[in-house]
Amino acid sequence: MSAPRPDHAQEDPPRAETARPAAARYGIAILSVALCLLVRLLLTPVLGDDAPLLIFVVAVTVAAWFGGVGPGLLATACSVLAGDYFL
């Protein structure tokens, strides 16, 4: 049993999973991976084969920040697949 909260206590902020629609959360995950892939492909002449998956950290971070754990994991999986296939 939890202790009663005082009247002046603030409510917990809404979680990302409930604050945004699922389509927006998972759409941002896919779009962030696609954008990072495009940037990485455009930078291939400059970067060569050095750290091909490093830029996808940005996509995973954005997806997890915007949508939570589920979209972050989706962005991680999509990043690995895109990096393996295209790079």
Phi and psi in degrees as GROMACS dihedral restraints (atoms count N, CA, C in turn):
[ dihedral_restraints ]
;  ai    aj    ak    al  type     phi  dphi    fc
    3     4     5     6     1   -91.0    20    10
    4     5     6     7     1   153.1    20    10
    6     7     8     9     1   -72.8    20    10
    7     8     9    10     1   145.5    20    10
    9    10    11    12     1   -64.6    20    10
   10    11    12    13     1   143.1    20    10
   12    13    14    15     1   -87.9    20    10
   13    14    15    16     1   140.6    20    10
   15    16    17    18     1   -65.0    20    10
   16    17    18    19     1   157.1    20    10
   18    19    20    21     1   -62.2    20    10
   19    20    21    22     1   -29.2    20    10
   21    22    23    24     1   -85.7    20    10
   22    23    24    25     1    -1.4    20    10
   24    25    26    27     1   -70.9    20    10
   25    26    27    28     1   141.1    20    10
   27    28    29    30     1   -80.9    20    10
   28    29    30    31     1   149.4    20    10
   30    31    32    33     1   -78.0    20    10
   31    32    33    34     1   153.9    20    10
   33    34    35    36     1   -65.9    20    10
   34    35    36    37     1   142.6    20    10
   36    37    38    39     1   -67.3    20    10
   37    38    39    40     1   153.1    20    10
   39    40    41    42     1   -64.9    20    10
   40    41    42    43     1   143.0    20    10
   42    43    44    45     1   -77.5    20    10
   43    44    45    46     1   156.3    20    10
   45    46    47    48     1   -59.8    20    10
   46    47    48    49     1   -33.3    20    10
   48    49    50    51     1   -66.0    20    10
   49    50    51    52     1   -27.7    20    10
   51    52    53    54     1  -103.3    20    10
   52    53    54    55     1   -18.5    20    10
   54    55    56    57     1   -83.1    20    10
   55    56    57    58     1   -25.9    20    10
   57    58    59    60     1  -125.8    20    10
   58    59    60    61     1   148.3    20    10
   60    61    62    63     1   -64.8    20    10
   61    62    63    64     1   150.6    20    10
   63    64    65    66     1   -61.0    20    10
   64    65    66    67     1   -37.7    20    10
   66    67    68    69     1   -62.0    20    10
   67    68    69    70     1   -38.9    20    10
   69    70    71    72     1   -68.8    20    10
   70    71    72    73     1   -43.0    20    10
   72    73    74    75     1   -64.0    20    10
   73    74    75    76     1   -48.0    20    10
   75    76    77    78     1   -76.9    20    10
   76    77    78    79     1   -28.5    20    10
   78    79    80    81     1   -65.7    20    10
   79    80    81    82     1   -40.5    20    10
   81    82    83    84     1   -62.9    20    10
   82    83    84    85     1   -37.2    20    10
   84    85    86    87     1   -61.6    20    10
   85    86    87    88     1   -46.9    20    10
   87    88    89    90     1   -67.8    20    10
   88    89    90    91     1   -44.7    20    10
   90    91    92    93     1   -65.3    20    10
   91    92    93    94     1   -37.0    20    10
   93    94    95    96     1   -67.7    20    10
   94    95    96    97     1   -37.3    20    10
   96    97    98    99     1   -66.4    20    10
   97    98    99   100     1   -43.9    20    10
   99   100   101   102     1   -62.6    20    10
  100   101   102   103     1   -41.0    20    10
  102   103   104   105     1   -65.9    20    10
  103   104   105   106     1   -42.7    20    10
  105   106   107   108     1   -65.4    20    10
  106   107   108   109     1   -36.7    20    10
  108   109   110   111     1   -64.1    20    10
  109   110   111   112     1   -43.8    20    10
  111   112   113   114     1   -61.2    20    10
  112   113   114   115     1   -45.7    20    10
  114   115   116   117     1   -61.9    20    10
  115   116   117   118     1   -42.9    20    10
  117   118   119   120     1   -65.5    20    10
  118   119   120   121     1   -39.9    20    10
  120   121   122   123     1   -65.7    20    10
  121   122   123   124     1   -37.2    20    10
  123   124   125   126     1   -69.7    20    10
  124   125   126   127     1   -29.0    20    10
  126   127   128   129     1   -91.5    20    10
  127   128   129   130     1     1.0    20    10
  129   130   131   132     1   -56.7    20    10
  130   131   132   133     1   -41.5    20    10
  132   133   134   135     1   -61.3    20    10
  133   134   135   136     1   -30.4    20    10
  135   136   137   138     1   -83.9    20    10
  136   137   138   139     1   -46.1    20    10
  138   139   140   141     1   -87.9    20    10
  139   140   141   142     1   -25.4    20    10
  141   142   143   144     1    66.4    20    10
  142   143   144   145     1  -137.8    20    10
  144   145   146   147     1   -97.1    20    10
  145   146   147   148     1    10.8    20    10
  147   148   149   150     1   -76.0    20    10
  148   149   150   151     1   126.6    20    10
  150   151   152   153     1    46.7    20    10
  151   152   153   154     1    63.5    20    10
  153   154   155   156     1   -66.0    20    10
  154   155   156   157     1   -26.6    20    10
  156   157   158   159     1  -101.2    20    10
  157   158   159   160     1    -0.8    20    10
  159   160   161   162     1   -62.4    20    10
  160   161   162   163     1   -37.4    20    10
  162   163   164   165     1   -66.3    20    10
  163   164   165   166     1   -22.8    20    10
  165   166   167   168     1   -70.9    20    10
  166   167   168   169     1   -12.4    20    10
  168   169   170   171     1   -60.3    20    10
  169   170   171   172     1   -35.6    20    10
  171   172   173   174     1   -63.3    20    10
  172   173   174   175     1   -44.6    20    10
  174   175   176   177     1   -62.5    20    10
  175   176   177   178     1   -43.8    20    10
  177   178   179   180     1   -66.4    20    10
  178   179   180   181     1   -40.4    20    10
  180   181   182   183     1   -64.5    20    10
  181   182   183   184     1   -45.3    20    10
  183   184   185   186     1   -63.2    20    10
  184   185   186   187     1   -45.1    20    10
  186   187   188   189     1   -63.3    20    10
  187   188   189   190     1   -43.0    20    10
  189   190   191   192     1   -69.2    20    10
  190   191   192   193     1   -37.7    20    10
  192   193   194   195     1   -67.0    20    10
  193   194   195   196     1   -44.0    20    10
  195   196   197   198     1   -77.1    20    10
  196   197   198   199     1   -39.2    20    10
  198   199   200   201     1  -117.3    20    10
  199   200   201   202     1   -15.5    20    10
  201   202   203   204     1   104.8    20    10
  202   203   204   205     1  -161.0    20    10
  204   205   206   207     1   -68.0    20    10
  205   206   207   208     1   -46.4    20    10
  207   208   209   210     1   -57.9    20    10
  208   209   210   211     1   -54.9    20    10
  210   211   212   213     1   -63.0    20    10
  211   212   213   214     1   -32.2    20    10
  213   214   215   216     1   -64.3    20    10
  214   215   216   217     1   -41.4    20    10
  216   217   218   219     1   -68.7    20    10
  217   218   219   220     1   -38.1    20    10
  219   220   221   222     1   -62.5    20    10
  220   221   222   223     1   -43.6    20    10
  222   223   224   225     1   -64.0    20    10
  223   224   225   226     1   -36.4    20    10
  225   226   227   228     1   -63.3    20    10
  226   227   228   229     1   -48.3    20    10
  228   229   230   231     1   -64.0    20    10
  229   230   231   232     1   -43.8    20    10
  231   232   233   234     1   -65.8    20    10
  232   233   234   235     1   -35.3    20    10
  234   235   236   237     1   -64.6    20    10
  235   236   237   238     1   -43.3    20    10
  237   238   239   240     1   -64.6    20    10
  238   239   240   241     1   -45.1    20    10
  240   241   242   243     1   -64.7    20    10
  241   242   243   244     1   -44.1    20    10
  243   244   245   246     1   -65.2    20    10
  244   245   246   247     1   -42.6    20    10
  246   247   248   249     1   -64.2    20    10
  247   248   249   250     1   -39.8    20    10
  249   250   251   252     1   -68.8    20    10
  250   251   252   253     1   -40.0    20    10
  252   253   254   255     1   -79.3    20    10
  253   254   255   256     1   -47.0    20    10
  255   256   257   258     1   -91.5    20    10
  256   257   258   259     1   -28.7    20    10
